[in-house]
Amino acid sequence: MKFLRSAVIKSLLAAALLSAGTQSALAEPFVRVSTTYGDFTVELLQDVAPATVANFLGYVDRGDFARLVVHRLDNNFVIQAGSHKWVGDCAGTQLPPACGPALIPVGPTVVNEPGVSNTRGTLAMAKIGDLPDSATSQWFINLTDNSANLDQQNSGFTVFARVLGDGMDVADRINALSVIAVSSAITQMPVRDFNTATDPAPLEKNLVLLNAYRTDRYSSALHVFEYSSSRLNTYVDAGALGNLSLTMRVVEDGAQTVFQIDPLSIIPLAIAPDGMATFTDADQRLRIPRVEVNNNGQVSILNNVVLRMIDAGTLRLVLESFEQG
């Protein structure tokens, strides 16, 4: 077991880069989407839909797609998001928008850029009927081959990304859910563990939430640290708090390496995949069995990473020890 220090991290990454050789940045950007039912990564098609990709990344980079609510599921057709984020369950005298669903800020419309077919596993922009250039923040995943109608309808729906690897397994889990109407505008919201006969309104535990953020490459690993952004994405068994997906960033990188959890990244999970990290309340330690360290496509592995909570109020943890893979 070695104690982690900034110089050690940098030397490990340098060694990994030298051993793997120089690799140029990949042409197309990637976005990783963390959801209640697992993560998937999409490749953005900026060469064929540059305006749409720039528009989508604007929402991602501003944090507008943090704790986003999946507000529409048309079974075996599309999964749609991009209109509301979840601020938190209401308590006491709280009322929306201080809690519950909140509309995300919507920017200018983006020009329609049809061309790539709306086949299974592609992402496309939602828009207003009979207004081809009306897309803003809402987007959907094609659950099946919808090219026969969506490639022509409303001058064609712009496909701007595709799901990589086995990411559609996540979409298929969501597709299996039932839907409810929560307003005149939202009539097909997917919910889990929700009883329409007894539950007055869905809470966070009933929703499908997601976060979207840039990533350097596609990876199916549960725990990924990216050197370029200093972000660690992880799945955690948090005991009484349940299973969580969250991200944290390096905020100090000197004599000790300190991470801070982004509270807006925390999503309750409906799954418990093998290899999850565990947080033990008794000793305030987060133990991650295996972390994939990524730098521009070059990868090294750290095993048995241990982080200790040093400030619960600010969600800060010091990176205490690890074993080099």
Rosetta blueprint (number, residue, H / E / L):
1 M L
2 K E
3 F E
4 L L
5 R L
6 S H
7 A H
8 V H
9 I H
10 K H
11 S H
12 L H
13 L H
14 A H
15 A H
16 A H
17 L H
18 L H
19 S H
20 A H
21 G L
22 T L
23 Q L
24 S L
25 A L
26 L L
27 A L
28 E L
29 P L
30 F E
31 V E
32 R E
33 V E
34 S E
35 T E
36 T L
37 Y L
38 G E
39 D E
40 F E
41 T E
42 V E
43 E E
44 L E
45 L L
46 Q L
47 D L
48 V L
49 A L
50 P H
51 A H
52 T H
53 V H
54 A H
55 N H
56 F H
57 L H
58 G H
59 Y H
60 V H
61 D H
62 R H
63 G L
64 D L
65 F L
66 A L
67 R L
68 L E
69 V E
70 V E
71 H E
72 R E
73 L E
74 D E
75 N L
76 N L
77 F L
78 V E
79 I E
80 Q E
81 A E
82 G E
83 S E
84 H E
85 K E
86 W E
87 V L
88 G L
89 D L
90 C L
91 A L
92 G L
93 T L
94 Q L
95 L L
96 P L
97 P L
98 A L
99 C L
100 G L
101 P E
102 A E
103 L E
104 I L
105 P L
106 V L
107 G L
108 P L
109 T L
110 V E
111 V L
112 N L
113 E L
114 P L
115 G L
116 V L
117 S L
118 N L
119 T L
120 R L
121 G L
122 T E
123 L E
124 A E
125 M E
126 A L
127 K L
128 I L
129 G L
130 D L
131 L L
132 P L
133 D L
134 S L
135 A E
136 T L
137 S L
138 Q L
139 W E
140 F E
141 I E
142 N E
143 L L
144 T L
145 D L
146 N L
147 S H
148 A H
149 N H
150 L H
151 D L
152 Q L
153 Q H
154 N H
155 S H
156 G L
157 F L
158 T L
159 V E
160 F E
161 A E
162 R E
163 V E
164 L L
165 G L
166 D L
167 G L
168 M H
169 D H
170 V H
171 A H
172 D H
173 R H
174 I H
175 N H
176 A L
177 L L
178 S E
179 V E
180 I E
181 A L
182 V L
183 S L
184 S L
185 A L
186 I L
187 T L
188 Q E
189 M E
190 P E
191 V E
192 R L
193 D L
194 F L
195 N L
196 T L
197 A L
198 T L
199 D L
200 P L
201 A L
202 P L
203 L L
204 E H
205 K H
206 N H
207 L L
208 V L
209 L E
210 L E
211 N E
212 A E
213 Y E
214 R E
215 T E
216 D L
217 R L
218 Y L
219 S L
220 S L
221 A L
222 L L
223 H L
224 V E
225 F E
226 E E
227 Y L
228 S L
229 S L
230 S L
231 R E
232 L E
233 N E
234 T E
235 Y E
236 V E
237 D E
238 A L
239 G H
240 A H
241 L H
242 G L
243 N E
244 L E
245 S E
246 L E
247 T E
248 M E
249 R E
250 V E
251 V E
252 E E
253 D E
254 G L
255 A L
256 Q L
257 T E
258 V E
259 F E
260 Q E
261 I E
262 D L
263 P H
264 L H
265 S H
266 I L
267 I E
268 P E
269 L L
270 A L
271 I L
272 A L
273 P L
274 D L
275 G L
276 M L
277 A E
278 T E
279 F E
280 T E
281 D L
282 A L
283 D L
284 Q L
285 R E
286 L E
287 R E
288 I E
289 P E
290 R E
291 V E
292 E E
293 V E
294 N E
295 N E
296 N L
297 G L
298 Q E
299 V E
300 S E
301 I E
302 L E
303 N E
304 N E
305 V E
306 V E
307 L E
308 R E
309 M E
310 I E
311 D E
312 A L
313 G L
314 T L
315 L L
316 R E
317 L E
318 V E
319 L E
320 E E
321 S E
322 F E
323 E E
324 Q E
325 G L
